[in-house]
Amino acid sequence: MKVPTQPELTHLQLQAMLRDHAIPESELMYLGDREYTTEYQAHPEYHGQTMPWYLVGGEHEVPVCDIASVDRVDDDDVVPENDGWGPQE
């Protein structure tokens, strides 16, 4: 049995999230497979490889190898602005 690499596992997790939840395309959208060219410097070990890319937040095209983790954020995890940590007036 082949053990998936971290980017492959992240891609599988993201695909499951998109399949099982109504995530708006403005938050996360699968763009398809693209080559990770030498133009991208973060992971030279992936140069020349084809990998999944995602549009994150409606503005950032990101290769799956640059997505550090897939974590759930609940409404309870959101910090209200009036807790002293929010914007100061």
Secondary structure, DSSP 8 states (H G I E B T S, - for coil): -----HHHHHHHHHHHHHHHS---TTTEEEEEEEEE-TT--S-GGGTTEEEEEEEETTTEEEEGGG--------GGGS--GGGTTS---
